[in-house]
């Protein structure tokens, strides 16, 4: 179970800190995605252009290392997280890059991850799935390549569906799980290892 361990909320900024965080606030506004930084042995870098909608998330070979943005919680309705994901560097694998969590269920519904060979898979699975069924059965991503990620989730019935370049990876339902939120970035799953550096561009949550 990977729960946030620390965070700095971007929205509730003290008055004296506004000028120091103006660039980050502008970038946040451009994405229409309110978020909170979560870091544990990882880093988040906006790159050379502080107004660019393209944060770089880096993690190191440390247990549960993470660098993420957590987005707002929805209590009802269907919502969508989408953006462009670019793999900048990787050693090791089994690293989660996007998740759908439930505040009532206490665990992630969906964890879209990249395995040690560069293939996408879902860490979580619905009842009756075998381990092999978690694979997206889609082409692997190579260092330097970009893909479009889309997560559609329903806060009324606890369902999350992941898509890569428009191709469906998997639909997972945890009936009765409510108050859903999504995250992007990079963090080690329970079996994850190595380092990873990724970039998210033009991400939105609606």
Secondary structure, DSSP 8 states (H G I E B T S, - for coil): -------EESSS--GGGTTTTHHHHHHHHHHT--EEEEEEBEEEE--S-TT-S--EEEE-SSTT-EEEEEE--BSSSEEEEEEEEEEEEESSEEEEEEEEEETTTSSEEEEEEE-TTS-EEESS--TT--GGGGB-------TT-EEEEEEEEETTTTEEEEEETTEEEEEEE-TT--SEEEEEEEEEEEEEES-EEEEEEEEEE-
